[in-house]
Amino acid sequence: MQLVLTGVTGAAGIQIFRQAVLDTAITKITVLSRRALPSWMDIPENDKTEVVVVKDFLDYSSDLSVRLAAHDACVWALGKSSVGLSDEEYTRLTYDYTMHFVNSLQEAGRKDRAGEPFRFVFVSGEGADPSGKSNIKFARIKGMTEQALFDLPPSSNIKASVMRPAYFFPSKDHPSERENIRSPTARAMDCLLTPIMKTVLPSMYTPVEDLGLFAVEAAKGRWSDENLFPNSKMREYLKVLRTSSNI
């Protein structure tokens, strides 16, 4: 299986990347990144990853589009907090970049391929609102992106699914990532929040390792008869998976 990843230097993306490297069913990983990956990333050595530097996520070369269309799936974890961004900026980052990738696949001929559809896994978040009625920027624009993916016609040959993780944080097993992805204040807050979330509000907490595992399994086609996975459903399905598969 050949997989495209974005957002791999973020808290969600880096864990998805790690899980994909460890998964023997995945034979090739193409990482789309604005720059070369930093040296602090704690990813296992492997020979199946190719990093493609993309200066503008709204302008792929025709050659790149064709190469991407030859893959089987993508986990789209590119994004950042909406805090401090205008509606226009957050829309470009969240909706425009995502839909440009999807449209590029179709223009490159993915819709004309027979067989299994291209599986596109979008990392959204709890609280996203596809109705477009929310006054919260994050909820409205993430929701708009979700709805656009759900509205893709069967003729696109793209099967979209949406993950809505709740609160998550880089793993304590990888200190360099915590230090480079989150500020000292955020790390201190996490030490307080995580125990509370785990015990008092588990529905609002997503272990980052679970996020990575779920994203990769979804990209491989597990749970393909569904397209929306809120945090509670993700955790429920992973519990069943681990029980049945000894993962």
Steps between C-alpha positions, in 0.01 A plus 500: 500500500622851411404785733518881483542694825481871578555696820760255632679758716183560704387311808250285310696465179823386659325216683318397181836504319659282767215248484518488121875431509445211741212349300634227270194523273615847392780469247542866401438827682507832315517795738394838367675773696580867459862432592744219578402311813676623816768293670313490832229271363522164675393275212639146453758459225334370185548480127137542394458873563541769235470866599369733229547869576193697387547875514135574426219260591280672243740438211613144425692420187316269258773242559442506877124465458548188289741353755257565784211344308698177479473456879227310681414742780581822681477610862461877500623637834617837369369786711548728796300684762256761371608736779652815355398418141241686296210308347674529162830364631339210685281414201802488270691275740210270587260492205691623195812287552292189564269539204786592266661166579174315437434687176855438383448125537195517277673716241789254494261222400427333831128504422566291189671217687316175554506310829526625855436872556767732636443519876532854638509532879449854626610584854237744625404548864222472756261790462522532121166617359416410137176698519694825462299666777768511769647834600825325594756526222653158558163324510361675195799462267593147605134410457488660155799288398342184637181564304688565175677165541174319577345658189758350264305296244569127448640592159794672674627155606598658834361362827527763772480439873531744788662455840399732782756456778455689825783630721837342422864580565840375374607181674721512810695215339643752253627803699658672199161515332323640805768768530487602134127472434362650822606802708620469861165641615307244296715217636436613856126520433504152350645358821191635675240433232581147386433324836171690530395419144586132538301452817225765504442584131621202297258588219699820448842335495677314218827319580731609219608140441135411439470786255795370299379141497145591404609726214721233345240226537237725342736575212544126449123465459387379838151625593452599133121479526504814720630850436477695827690404813454718809736442788270261686458278196873499426581382852223240496616352169864493608409317819329232294790488256759457772294230670454302180843555345732530802633832362 
